[in-house]
Amino acid sequence: MTFLNFLISGISLGSIYAIIALGYTMVYGIAKMLNFAHGDVIMVGAYICFYAVSRFDLPPLAGVILAMLVCTVLGMVVERLAYKPLRQAPSLAVLITAIGVSYFLQNMALLLWSSNPKVFPGFFVSASGDTGVELFGGELKISYVTLFTILICIVIMLALTWFTGRTKMGKAMRACSEDKGAAQLMGINVDATISMTFAIGSGLAAIAGVLLCSAYPTLVPTTGSMPGIKAFTAAVFGGIGSIPGAFLGGLLLGIIEIFAKAYISTQLSDAVVFAVLIIVLLVKPAGLLGKQIREKV
Amino acid sequence: MFGKLVPVPSGSMIPDRDIDKKPILECINLGITFGGLKAVEDFNLTIGRTEIAGLIGPNGAGKTTVFNLLTKVYQPTTGTILLGGKDTHSMNTMQVNRAGIARTFQNIRLFQKLSVEDNVKVGMDANMKYNMWSGIFRLPGYWHEEKTAHERAMELLSLFNMTDLADVTAGSLPYGAQRRLEIVRALATNPSLLLLDEPAAGMNPSETAELMENIRKIRDTFQIAVLLIEHDMNLVMNICEGICVLNFGRVIAKGSPEDIQSNPAVIEAYLGKKKEA
């Protein structure tokens, strides 16, 4: 039964990684850049939700929606101001800019919200005060946060698969990720498509931020960095640029991390996670679901 | 089908049936310089509303560069492009496409991972009117527009007998079908001028014959103008009404197929100078 408990927490943590990894993978797929500021957008989302609910007494759902709106706009503004001018620049310049944006967001949070840890309110409590359901006479306890996290992850996955496969914006996104030049010549607005990708990724980051802080309630300006890096790892693990890959990578990474914590060592868990990543990349350099890119010669 | 070429005031010639209509394309002293190299210089060309025109010349003459100028992949250094009488100077690639120029590529540039139908639908993007919210929440506007797009895509594909390939991934199509799909995708953007960059490259004679039929069919069905770059002289001489010959970035001859075939400058460009006896 403890095994099942660990598995469920692994899936729950993995779901959060998966939602964050989507932001990395979509932006990489379309803009061919690594947006290392993505993790800090999560942190901003969590802070917005925290203040909306704790200080302004908004209902939790309104707090989440507000956080999503703010993060969506933040993602688009960052893209417009920091990355768009570098569209033709070498990828190293863009990468360093992304790291710069990451530090900027962290320090802005430090200035605005101080370094004192905030305790994130627990949203997922039933009317009677329960925080979860107990099964098998209390042997298996699943918290509502866990249930909701997994559920939301599934909903996002289905919605996104629909969006990229069946709508004209989704098709434009896939066209841009293959050949921006040809897409432009077919009348696709490439700038708007990239901007929309950032908007979707950042909106999802806000959801991930709220879920993350509901499960691990300490909120500081660097809250986003470690999950950000783990989710980036998950995206690479699954095959960066691939949406199903981000989900698979996220889930596996979460499960491996929790099992490593439970059965090997709490301190070594991150080392185990990254060791698995290295092994996977040695065997499949493009990630689990990634396609080998043939370089044109 | 062939129109008699008649001169227009700009000094070019267009088929006589288009004479009362404003030409679809006028290039006036178009030129571009790449770091001192004049890739295209003093390029003047007028194309009638429903003309099939050819752009020929030896390798490296600047033919594809002209296409890249017309579609604003490169911004011209000098000169003016009038599309249906409208200056395209301030337009970018996407806006030029939406204004009516569509093209295919010398090396096929389909969206390989998308299905055949989706490739065509990408071309329709600008003509589909629904926003992100109707897309996410599947509002009626979404269903309506997607249904129209599906029908239109199928109609276009049926012109080239490709309806049964609609769900196939574009990258897995045979070569000839990929070339046809590129033309369908370009047509899906609803152009008034279609640019074809070496449409017959790599085709066998029977495929080329079919392509000629298709190009005529496109012009007749959609009443649009076609400008094509081609090395296959049989194709060019058979379907083009007006031909423009480019060598070292300069126009060396313009006129009907007969004029071009007997033009000494053209023969020299292709075969070299005749030795003085």
Interface residues (C-beta under 8 A of the other chain):
Chain A: A159 F163 R166 T167 K168 M169 G170 K171 A172 R174 A175 E178 D179 G181 A182 A183 Q184 L185 M186 G187 I188 N189 V190 M196
Chain B: T71 V73 N92 T93 M94 N97 R98 A102 R103 F105 R109 L110 F111 Q112 K113 L114 D118 K121 V122 G123 M124 D125 A126 M128 Y130 M132 G135 I136 Y142 E145 E146 A149 R185 A186 A188 T189
